[in-house]
């Protein structure tokens, strides 16, 4: 598909529209910029503010399973429309009736969580249909565009929140992003659902997929690799303050996590096409362990910034690997497998901050979350042994 010059341009248009669409849904990170203003001016409880944080990965985890299942059965552009429609509905309710409940349910869980995951499933299916055999690159760049939104949108929303108020800042930027999403889906060429020649026995069920060793080991790799970076994203600035470091260190540390997150997704996805999933996962887990070691060292600004960058890469890398991991684990139902594996990633992201809080914060939390990376290394070894000893047929249930 897309082999002539004109067709190649159409393929690039498919990818460009998908990248811009994911940039829109990257607004999920914007809540971190306005949360202090919500607490200071509107006096929302910490529980409500945390609920808005947690709503997106919760909605994403549920929605990506639905989106992945439909992506193996429906045209990709239809999923992009559904995701964009949920974004419009969720934003409309939250912006017109702002409260802790409406933001947690409609802004976070529905618009950015459920809508974002279904749109990702559609954009990924469209991108892979346009560039077959480049699953890792497509998945990495799409999730990387999602993460890059934090680098661009957060400074803008932070400035607007300090001048016109947090609610109007989100209304303004959210409205612009919603219009951009609609424009991108309108401009995206219609592409057919990608047929999977390996699929010879009909649609593969969730239960059949989860019984495959490469799928469930990949699921647990995603769960163990993502919590540390999620916790670092939420608390690295507070941790820097607790070490009595300069104020600029805390700010740069947050930026370092965001940049590492974006780069990790892009590089890990592209590298998985060349070096395979297991080798890239080994690097990601090693970076998690390196981040923990640096964080446990006596307070040092340089070490903290390096740890923040490593944790960000460790946070983004597992997301960038998902499309190649799904294709390698279930070539006859890659989109359905993608949904299941992304659910594992979302569970890790959802659990990371909670585990860190339960562990007591500071050094004990870093140690506990770093231990999960050690468990991930053990699972990676099991995965490699299983792959060498008894390869599973692609279409086997």
PyMOL commands that set and color helices and strands:
alter all, ss='L'
color gray80, all
select helices_A, chain A and resi 5-42+46-71+76-96+100-130+135-164+166-187+206-210+213-242+247-275+277-295+301-320+322-329+334-358+362-389
alter helices_A, ss='H'
color red, helices_A
deselect
rebuild
show_as cartoon
